[in-house]
Amino acid sequence: MTFAQRMSRLGTETAFEVLARARVLEAQGKSVIHLEIGEPDFDTPRFIRTAAARALEDGFTHYGPSAGLPEFRQTIAEIWRAERNIPCDLDNVVVTPGAKPIMFFAMLALVEEGDEVLYPDPGFPIYESVAQFINARAVPYLLRESNQFDLDLKDLESKITPRTKLLVLNSPHNPTGAVLRPETVEGLAAIARKHSFHILSDEIYARVLYSGRHLSIASLPGMAERTIVLDGFSKTYSMTGWRLGFGIMSKPLAVHVARLMTNSNSCTATFTQKAGQVALTGPQDEIMAMVREFRARRDLIVAGLNALPGIRCGMPNGAFYVFPNITGTGMKSGELAKLLLEEAGVAGLSGTAFGAGGEGYLRFSYANSQENIKKALAAMGEFLSVRVR
């Protein structure tokens, strides 16, 4: 079988590869603590599961509109308008099976071959993957520890050319947990207006925030029409397997994205949309409790990592990841990640899974219990005490 050349440009998500290797080790009898997958370890709240079951019984088992159920899109628009000050109504919203399709569809609809897509490095690897797949020029912009992984506006503007069509923004950020300063977001908006490019703002972790309020770039003057807000239910509501996401964008772009939905998925499962609507409008106590628990885990893992030989770790302000600097161990990121899995039984990710700028770092997800985090820290400490002098 001969495959299309474009398939050679499509990347992957290393977390799932590491998970597969960890499962093989577990099948051989080795104990592994999973800090590789960015998936909350909580069950989906019961009131959401109950809503899905009720929707099934009420007949939400048929096709729905490609853009999503109007009542669900209206709820999203009302909440995002009130909470994030994004000017929108239901015609600005497209619901998708998971949030990743918004990345794909936005790039397909906006970016021609040879256009440039700027993306964060380190950053979620699918940004670069999709840009390369559609034969755009993927241009990384570096996020540096010395700047608390905030965006360097001068460095960024130096990378902009007449072919720059789209910039991917992610805050709170995967893999570092960094949250962009408000002045950075405002400065980026000014640059986007000046150079007339679009922003894909990945805000999937916006409700997993430990201080302050999330500032969406789409809320700033003149930015709603040039921003695609990507969001969903996987992280906030522990609904990873439900595959429920959405985008907020200009109405003309929403028409094209809905047409891409028609051609690819027909629609998002209607009963999951009814559950999502209840998730947004129902009690948020469990959600706030999850964030409080993530904060406690963050404090635990950051303190523990900073006590390990050869490692230093800053304090993330959002999401549920730490991105410790491991240069003091004398090992490369990939080497250390492999050894920790095979010898210490701790599954994490090499920083290079998120781009070349991730060399010298590892990413650990603290979407695991405090008990397991303590075990992982002890195992890493025992391993490193022998390896690092």
C-alpha positions as CSV (number, residue, x, y, z in Angstrom):
1,M,0.0,0.0,0.0
2,T,1.3,3.5,-0.9
3,F,0.4,6.3,1.5
4,A,-0.2,9.9,0.6
5,Q,2.9,12.0,1.2
6,R,1.0,14.3,3.6
7,M,0.9,11.4,6.1
8,S,4.7,11.8,6.6
9,R,4.0,15.3,8.0
10,L,1.5,14.2,10.6
11,G,2.9,14.0,14.1
12,T,1.6,12.3,17.3
13,E,1.1,12.9,21.0
14,T,4.0,11.3,22.9
15,A,1.9,10.9,26.1
16,F,0.0,8.1,24.5
17,E,3.2,6.4,23.3
18,V,4.6,6.5,26.8
19,L,1.4,5.3,28.3
20,A,1.6,2.3,25.9
21,R,5.1,1.5,27.0
22,A,4.1,1.8,30.6
23,R,1.2,-0.6,30.1
24,V,3.7,-3.2,28.6
25,L,5.8,-2.9,31.7
26,E,2.8,-3.3,33.9
27,A,1.8,-6.4,32.0
28,Q,5.2,-7.8,32.9
29,G,4.5,-7.2,36.6
30,K,6.3,-3.9,37.1
31,S,4.5,-1.2,39.1
32,V,4.3,2.2,37.3
33,I,3.0,5.5,38.6
34,H,1.4,7.4,35.8
35,L,2.3,11.1,35.6
36,E,2.4,11.2,31.8
37,I,-1.2,11.6,30.8
38,G,-3.0,14.9,31.1
39,E,-6.3,13.4,32.2
40,P,-8.0,14.2,35.5
41,D,-8.2,11.1,37.7
42,F,-11.7,12.2,39.0
43,D,-14.9,10.6,37.7
44,T,-17.2,12.8,35.7
45,P,-19.5,14.4,38.3
46,R,-22.6,12.3,38.8
47,F,-25.1,15.1,37.9
48,I,-23.5,15.2,34.4
49,R,-23.7,11.5,34.0
50,T,-27.3,11.5,35.1
51,A,-28.0,14.2,32.5
52,A,-26.5,12.1,29.7
53,A,-28.6,9.1,30.8
54,R,-31.7,11.2,30.8
55,A,-30.9,12.6,27.4
56,L,-30.6,9.1,26.0
57,E,-34.0,8.2,27.5
58,D,-35.5,11.4,26.1
59,G,-34.5,10.5,22.5
60,F,-31.3,12.5,22.0
61,T,-29.9,9.6,19.9
62,H,-30.3,11.1,16.4
63,Y,-28.4,13.6,14.2
64,G,-28.2,17.2,15.3
65,P,-27.1,20.3,13.5
66,S,-23.5,20.2,12.3
67,A,-22.7,23.3,14.4
68,G,-24.3,21.9,17.5
69,L,-27.6,22.0,19.2
70,P,-28.9,25.6,19.2
71,E,-29.8,25.6,22.9
72,F,-26.3,24.3,23.8
73,R,-24.5,26.9,21.7
74,Q,-26.7,29.6,23.2
75,T,-25.7,28.5,26.7
76,I,-22.0,28.5,25.8
77,A,-22.3,32.0,24.3
78,E,-24.2,33.4,27.3
79,I,-21.6,32.0,29.8
80,W,-18.5,33.0,27.8
81,R,-20.0,36.4,27.2
82,A,-20.6,36.9,30.9
83,E,-17.5,35.2,32.4
84,R,-14.9,36.1,29.8
85,N,-16.4,39.2,28.2
86,I,-16.2,37.7,24.7
87,P,-18.8,39.3,22.4
88,C,-20.7,36.3,20.9
89,D,-24.0,34.7,20.4
90,L,-24.9,31.2,19.3
91,D,-23.9,31.8,15.7
92,N,-20.3,32.3,16.8
93,V,-20.2,28.9,18.4
94,V,-19.4,25.5,16.8
95,V,-19.5,22.3,18.9
96,T,-17.1,19.5,18.0
97,P,-16.3,16.0,19.2
98,G,-13.5,17.1,21.5
99,A,-11.5,20.4,21.1
100,K,-8.8,19.1,18.7
101,P,-11.1,19.5,15.7
102,I,-11.2,23.2,16.3
103,M,-7.4,23.3,15.7
104,F,-7.7,21.3,12.6
105,F,-10.8,23.1,11.1
106,A,-9.5,26.6,11.9
107,M,-6.2,25.9,10.1
108,L,-8.0,24.2,7.2
109,A,-10.4,27.1,6.8
110,L,-7.8,30.0,7.2
111,V,-4.4,28.8,6.2
112,E,-3.1,28.2,2.6
113,E,-0.1,26.1,1.7
114,G,3.0,28.1,2.4
115,D,1.3,30.5,4.9
116,E,3.0,30.7,8.3
117,V,1.6,29.4,11.6
118,L,3.4,30.5,14.7
119,Y,3.2,28.1,17.7
120,P,4.7,27.9,21.2
121,D,7.8,25.9,21.8
122,P,7.6,24.1,24.2
123,G,3.9,23.6,23.4
124,F,1.2,21.0,22.7
125,P,2.6,19.0,19.8
126,I,-0.6,18.9,17.8
127,Y,-0.3,22.6,16.9
128,E,2.8,22.0,14.8
129,S,1.5,18.6,13.5
130,V,-1.6,20.1,12.0
131,A,0.2,23.1,10.5
132,Q,2.7,20.8,8.8
133,F,0.0,18.4,7.7
134,I,-1.8,21.1,5.7
135,N,1.6,22.2,4.3
136,A,1.9,25.4,6.1
137,R,5.2,26.7,7.4
138,A,5.2,26.0,11.1
139,V,7.3,28.6,12.9
140,P,8.1,28.1,16.6
141,Y,8.3,30.9,19.1
142,L,10.3,30.1,22.3
143,L,8.9,30.2,25.8
144,R,11.8,30.5,28.2
145,E,12.1,29.6,31.9
146,S,14.0,32.8,32.5
147,N,10.8,34.7,31.6
148,Q,8.6,32.3,33.6
149,F,7.6,30.8,30.3
150,D,5.7,33.9,29.3
151,L,5.7,35.1,25.8
152,D,8.6,37.5,24.7
153,L,6.7,40.1,22.5
154,K,9.9,41.5,20.9
155,D,11.1,38.1,20.0
156,L,7.7,37.1,18.7
157,E,7.3,40.2,16.5
158,S,10.7,39.5,14.9
159,K,9.3,36.3,13.5
160,I,6.3,37.8,11.9
161,T,6.4,38.1,8.1
162,P,3.8,39.0,5.4
163,R,3.0,35.3,5.2
164,T,2.1,35.0,8.9
165,K,-1.6,34.0,8.9
166,L,-2.2,32.4,12.4
167,L,-0.6,32.4,15.8
168,V,-1.4,29.7,18.4
169,L,-1.8,30.9,21.9
170,N,-2.2,28.6,25.0
171,S,-2.8,29.9,28.5
172,P,-2.8,28.3,31.0
173,H,-0.1,26.5,29.2
174,N,0.7,22.8,28.5
175,P,3.4,21.7,29.3
176,T,4.6,24.4,31.7
177,G,1.5,25.4,33.6
178,A,2.4,29.1,33.0
179,V,-0.3,31.7,32.7
180,L,0.3,34.7,30.5
181,R,0.5,38.1,32.2
182,P,-2.4,40.5,31.2
183,E,0.1,43.0,29.8
184,T,1.5,40.2,27.5
185,V,-2.0,39.4,26.2
186,E,-2.7,43.0,25.6
187,G,0.6,43.5,23.8
188,L,0.0,40.4,21.6
189,A,-3.4,41.8,20.7
190,A,-1.8,45.1,19.6
191,I,0.7,43.1,17.4
192,A,-2.1,41.0,15.9
193,R,-4.0,44.1,15.0
194,K,-0.9,45.8,13.6
195,H,0.1,42.9,11.4
196,S,-3.4,41.6,10.7
197,F,-3.1,37.9,11.6
198,H,-5.5,35.6,13.4
199,I,-5.1,34.0,16.9
200,L,-6.1,30.5,17.8
201,S,-6.5,30.8,21.5
202,D,-6.4,27.4,23.3
203,E,-8.2,28.1,26.6
204,I,-8.9,24.5,27.5
205,Y,-7.3,24.9,31.0
206,A,-8.8,28.4,31.7
207,R,-10.9,27.1,34.6
208,V,-8.0,25.3,36.2
209,L,-6.5,28.5,37.5
210,Y,-4.9,29.0,40.9
211,S,-5.0,32.8,41.2
212,G,-6.5,35.8,39.4
213,R,-8.9,35.7,36.5
214,H,-8.4,34.3,33.0
215,L,-8.0,37.0,30.4
216,S,-9.1,35.9,27.0
217,I,-7.5,37.8,24.1
218,A,-10.9,37.6,22.3
219,S,-12.3,40.0,24.9
220,L,-9.9,42.8,24.0
221,P,-10.9,45.6,21.5
222,G,-10.9,44.5,17.9
223,M,-9.9,40.9,18.7
224,A,-13.2,38.9,18.7
225,E,-13.3,38.9,14.9
226,R,-9.7,37.7,14.5
227,T,-9.6,35.1,17.4
228,I,-10.8,31.5,17.5
229,V,-11.3,30.5,21.1
230,L,-10.8,26.7,21.6
231,D,-12.3,25.2,24.7
232,G,-14.0,22.1,25.9
233,F,-15.1,19.8,28.8
234,S,-12.3,17.2,29.1
235,K,-10.2,19.0,31.6
236,T,-12.6,21.1,33.6
237,Y,-15.3,18.5,34.0
238,S,-13.2,15.4,33.8
239,M,-14.9,14.3,30.6
240,T,-12.0,13.2,28.5
241,G,-13.7,10.2,27.0
242,W,-16.9,12.1,26.2
243,R,-15.2,14.0,23.4
244,L,-17.0,17.3,23.7
245,G,-15.4,20.6,22.7
246,F,-16.3,23.8,20.9
247,G,-14.9,26.9,19.3
248,I,-16.0,30.6,19.5
249,M,-15.1,32.5,16.3
250,S,-16.4,35.1,13.8
251,K,-19.7,34.2,12.2
252,P,-18.3,33.8,8.6
253,L,-15.6,31.4,9.9
254,A,-18.2,29.5,11.9
255,V,-20.1,28.8,8.7
256,H,-17.0,27.2,7.2
257,V,-16.1,25.2,10.3
258,A,-19.7,23.9,10.5
259,R,-19.3,22.8,6.9
260,L,-16.1,21.0,7.8
261,M,-18.1,19.2,10.6
262,T,-20.7,18.2,8.0
263,N,-18.0,16.7,5.8
264,S,-16.1,14.9,8.6
265,N,-18.3,14.0,11.6
266,S,-21.8,15.1,10.6
267,C,-22.4,16.3,14.1
268,T,-21.3,15.9,17.7
269,A,-23.3,13.3,19.7
270,T,-26.5,15.0,20.8
271,F,-26.8,13.3,24.2
272,T,-23.3,14.4,25.1
273,Q,-24.2,18.0,24.2
274,K,-27.2,17.8,26.6
275,A,-24.9,16.6,29.3
276,G,-22.5,19.4,28.5
277,Q,-25.3,22.0,28.8
278,V,-26.1,20.7,32.3
279,A,-22.4,20.7,33.2
280,L,-22.2,24.4,32.5
281,T,-25.5,25.3,34.2
282,G,-25.5,22.9,37.1
283,P,-23.7,23.1,40.5
284,Q,-20.0,23.9,40.2
285,D,-19.0,22.7,43.7
286,E,-17.2,19.5,42.5
287,I,-15.4,21.5,39.9
288,M,-14.1,24.0,42.4
289,A,-13.2,21.1,44.7
290,M,-11.1,19.5,41.9
291,V,-9.2,22.7,41.4
292,R,-8.5,23.0,45.1
293,E,-7.2,19.4,45.1
294,F,-5.0,20.2,42.0
295,R,-3.6,23.1,43.9
296,A,-2.7,20.9,46.9
297,R,-1.1,18.4,44.5
298,R,0.8,21.2,42.8
299,D,2.3,22.4,46.0
300,L,3.2,18.8,47.0
301,I,5.0,17.9,43.7
302,V,6.8,21.3,43.3
303,A,8.2,21.1,46.8
304,G,9.2,17.4,46.3
305,L,10.8,18.0,43.0
306,N,12.9,20.9,44.3
307,A,14.2,18.6,47.0
308,L,15.6,16.1,44.5
309,P,19.2,16.2,43.4
310,G,19.8,17.9,40.0
311,I,16.2,19.2,39.7
312,R,14.6,22.6,40.1
313,C,11.0,23.4,39.5
314,G,9.0,26.6,39.3
315,M,5.4,27.1,40.5
316,P,2.8,26.7,37.8
317,N,-0.2,29.0,38.0
318,G,-2.7,27.0,36.0
319,A,-3.4,23.6,34.4
320,F,-2.1,20.5,36.1
321,Y,1.5,20.1,34.9
322,V,4.9,20.8,36.2
323,F,7.9,21.3,33.9
324,P,11.0,20.8,36.1
325,N,14.5,21.7,34.8
326,I,16.6,18.6,34.9
327,T,19.9,19.9,33.5
328,G,21.5,19.5,36.9
329,T,21.2,15.7,36.6
330,G,23.7,15.8,33.6
331,M,21.2,13.8,31.5
332,K,19.2,14.6,28.4
333,S,15.5,14.8,28.7
334,G,14.7,11.7,26.7
335,E,17.3,9.6,28.5
336,L,16.1,10.6,31.9
337,A,12.4,10.1,31.1
338,K,13.2,6.6,29.8
339,L,15.3,5.6,32.8
340,L,12.7,6.9,35.3
341,L,10.0,4.8,33.6
342,E,12.1,1.6,33.3
343,E,14.1,1.8,36.5
344,A,12.1,3.9,38.9
345,G,8.6,3.0,37.6
346,V,7.6,6.7,37.1
347,A,6.0,7.6,33.8
348,G,6.7,11.2,32.7
349,L,7.4,12.9,29.4
350,S,10.6,14.2,28.0
351,G,10.4,18.0,27.5
352,T,11.3,17.4,23.8
353,A,7.9,15.8,23.3
354,F,6.8,19.5,23.3
355,G,9.4,20.8,20.9
356,A,13.2,21.4,20.8
357,G,12.8,24.1,23.4
358,G,11.8,21.4,25.9
359,E,15.3,19.9,26.1
360,G,16.5,20.1,29.7
361,Y,13.0,19.6,31.1
362,L,10.5,16.9,31.9
363,R,6.7,17.2,32.1
364,F,4.8,15.5,34.9
365,S,1.0,15.6,35.2
366,Y,-0.2,15.9,38.8
367,A,-3.6,14.6,37.8
368,N,-3.0,11.7,40.1
369,S,-3.5,11.2,43.8
370,Q,-1.3,12.8,46.5
371,E,-0.4,9.3,47.7
372,N,0.8,8.3,44.2
373,I,2.7,11.6,43.8
374,K,4.5,11.0,47.1
375,K,5.4,7.5,45.9
376,A,6.7,8.9,42.6
377,L,8.8,11.5,44.4
378,A,10.3,8.8,46.7
379,A,11.1,6.5,43.7
380,M,12.7,9.4,41.7
381,G,14.7,10.4,44.8
382,E,16.0,6.9,45.3
383,F,17.0,6.7,41.6
384,L,18.6,10.2,41.4
385,S,20.5,9.8,44.7
386,V,22.6,7.1,42.9
387,R,22.8,8.7,39.5
388,V,23.5,12.4,40.4
389,R,26.7,13.3,42.3
